[in-house]
């Protein structure tokens, strides 16, 4: 199973961008094989936060609803995830705390990878990042 980062949803529903079409294709693949993917509650929170910060709340609510419909049982973020995120942040201070939470969910749930456009995840050797541009060029 792979964790989808919030940027997959954001690029898919956003304005024209090099990542838009690959993310749309990825989400179509998710619909065909939903058991191969999931999100976390932090990914859902990030979707809301990004669109709220952009003053595009209606778009964010639609993206949130779409993600939750596709993944009605997102991974929770628990104390062990926060603790591991703290450790990852200490070792990789250039990463954001949110990225460290995502990485901790991947590690603590034994997931195959995170699918993300964010190259910052490449700093964490313990996880594998799959780039939508490489998956769906």
C-alpha positions in Angstrom: 0.0 0.0 0.0 1.1 3.5 -0.8 0.3 6.8 1.0 -0.9 9.6 -1.3 0.5 13.0 -0.3 -1.9 16.0 -0.3 -0.1 17.5 -3.3 -1.5 14.7 -5.5 -5.0 16.1 -4.9 -4.0 19.7 -5.0 -2.3 19.4 -8.4 -5.1 17.3 -9.8 -7.8 19.9 -9.0 -5.6 23.0 -9.3 -4.6 25.3 -12.2 -2.7 24.0 -15.2 0.7 22.6 -14.1 3.1 19.9 -15.2 1.9 17.7 -12.4 -1.8 18.1 -13.1 -2.3 15.4 -15.8 -0.1 12.8 -14.0 -2.0 13.4 -10.8 -5.3 13.0 -12.6 -4.2 9.8 -14.1 -3.0 8.6 -10.7 -6.3 9.3 -9.2 -8.1 7.4 -12.0 -5.8 4.5 -11.2 -6.7 4.8 -7.5 -10.4 4.5 -8.4 -9.6 1.2 -10.2 -7.5 -0.2 -7.3 -8.4 1.7 -4.1 -7.0 -1.0 -1.8 -3.5 -0.2 -3.1 -3.6 3.4 -1.7 -4.6 5.4 1.3 -4.2 8.8 2.9 -3.8 9.9 6.5 -5.9 12.3 8.5 -2.9 14.7 8.3 -3.1 14.6 4.5 -6.8 15.5 4.8 -5.9 18.4 7.2 -3.2 19.6 4.8 -5.6 19.8 1.9 -7.9 22.0 4.0 -5.0 24.1 5.2 -3.6 24.8 1.8 -6.8 25.9 0.3 -7.8 27.9 3.4 -4.4 29.7 3.2 -5.0 30.4 -0.5 -8.5 31.8 0.3 -10.0 29.1 -1.9 -11.9 27.2 0.8 -14.7 26.0 -1.6 -12.0 24.2 -3.7 -10.5 22.8 -0.6 -13.7 21.4 0.7 -14.4 19.7 -2.6 -10.9 18.2 -2.7 -11.3 17.1 0.9 -14.7 15.5 0.2 -13.2 13.7 -2.8 -10.3 12.4 -0.9 -12.4 11.2 2.0 -14.9 9.5 -0.4 -12.0 7.6 -2.0 -10.4 6.8 1.4 -13.2 6.5 4.0 -10.7 5.0 6.5 -7.6 7.2 6.5 -4.7 6.3 8.7 -4.9 8.0 12.0 -2.0 10.0 13.4 -1.1 8.6 16.7 1.5 9.3 19.4 4.0 6.9 17.9 3.7 8.8 14.6 4.3 12.1 16.4 7.3 10.7 18.2 8.9 9.3 15.1 8.1 12.6 13.3 10.1 14.4 16.0 13.0 12.1 15.5 12.9 12.5 11.7 12.7 16.3 12.1 15.8 16.2 14.4 17.7 14.2 11.8 16.3 16.1 8.8 15.7 19.7 9.9 15.1 20.9 6.3 11.9 18.9 6.1 8.7 20.4 7.4 7.1 18.9 10.5 4.1 17.9 8.3 6.3 16.0 5.9 7.9 14.2 8.9 4.4 13.2 10.0 3.7 11.8 6.6 7.0 9.9 6.6 6.3 8.5 10.1 2.9 7.2 8.9 4.6 5.5 6.0 7.2 3.9 8.3 4.9 3.0 11.2 2.4 1.3 8.9 5.0 -0.5 6.9 3.8 1.1 3.6 5.6 0.5 0.3 6.0 4.2 -0.5 4.6 7.7 -0.5 3.4 9.1 -3.8 4.4 12.8 -3.8 5.8 15.6 -6.0 7.7 16.7 -2.9 11.4 15.8 -3.4 12.1 16.6 0.3 11.0 13.0 1.1 14.1 11.8 -0.8 16.2 12.9 2.2 14.7 10.1 4.3 16.5 7.0 3.1 14.1 4.7 5.0 11.1 5.5 2.8 10.6 5.4 -0.9 9.0 8.3 -2.8 7.2 7.7 -6.1 6.9 10.8 -8.3 3.6 11.2 -10.2 5.6 12.6 -13.2 7.6 9.4 -13.3 4.6 7.1 -12.8 2.4 8.8 -15.4 4.7 10.8 -17.8 
